[in-house]
């Protein structure tokens, strides 16, 4: 992973927290080889499950990730 920009995702109504759990240059692998296989973490709060899901769906589309294909 070269980098992740969460600025637009964090601005989506209902998103209360957006974070990149791994720094640029991290090789993301699925567990158990790596405990952090995600590009980003988004937390949303809304009046109901539908609203929360909608905020997450919209924000997910706004995550800008610069990644490299797996080596090998």
Wavefront OBJ file of the C-alpha trace (Angstrom):
o trace
v 0.000 0.000 0.000
v 1.384 3.375 -0.999
v -1.228 5.440 0.827
v -4.884 6.064 1.655
v -6.770 9.383 1.593
v -9.847 9.454 3.821
v -10.616 13.178 3.610
v -13.731 12.793 1.425
v -14.891 9.659 3.252
v -14.586 11.395 6.627
v -16.762 14.264 5.370
v -19.762 11.995 4.682
v -22.662 12.774 7.061
v -22.837 10.097 9.750
v -19.142 9.168 9.647
v -17.763 9.927 13.111
v -14.315 8.379 12.737
v -12.071 7.496 9.805
v -8.591 6.053 10.253
v -5.823 4.360 8.318
v -4.642 1.482 10.544
v -1.396 0.836 8.655
v 1.216 3.359 7.488
v 2.219 3.740 3.827
v 4.535 0.974 2.697
v 2.776 -1.695 4.749
v 2.169 -5.010 3.008
v -1.426 -5.946 3.815
v -2.020 -9.659 4.347
v -4.996 -11.565 5.672
v -4.842 -12.987 9.214
v -3.113 -14.877 10.697
v -0.109 -13.517 8.744
v -1.071 -9.922 9.474
v -3.557 -8.663 12.089
v -4.428 -5.541 10.042
v -5.651 -6.565 6.565
v -7.632 -3.357 5.994
v -6.900 -0.173 4.099
v -9.197 1.923 6.293
v -11.536 1.851 9.256
v -14.772 3.822 9.097
v -17.219 4.252 11.978
v -20.703 5.616 11.390
v -23.546 6.675 13.668
v -27.138 7.189 12.525
v -30.666 6.886 13.880
v -31.022 3.325 12.623
v -29.209 0.450 10.955
v -30.273 1.548 7.472
v -28.872 5.045 7.985
v -25.622 3.690 9.378
v -25.258 1.296 6.467
v -25.957 4.067 3.983
v -23.295 6.336 5.494
v -20.751 3.505 5.358
v -21.681 2.613 1.766
v -21.264 6.215 0.615
v -18.020 6.722 2.555
v -16.528 3.464 1.270
v -16.858 4.755 -2.304
v -14.912 7.883 -1.335
v -11.878 6.093 0.119
v -8.957 6.848 -2.200
v -6.387 4.060 -1.968
v -3.098 3.887 -3.826
v -2.139 0.220 -3.805
v 0.252 -2.111 -5.568
v -0.672 -5.593 -6.777
v 0.632 -8.458 -4.629
v 4.153 -9.543 -5.472
v 4.831 -13.053 -6.550
l 1 2 3 4 5 6 7 8 9 10 11 12 13 14 15 16 17 18 19 20 21 22 23 24 25 26 27 28 29 30 31 32 33 34 35 36 37 38 39 40 41 42 43 44 45 46 47 48 49 50 51 52 53 54 55 56 57 58 59 60 61 62 63 64 65 66 67 68 69 70 71 72
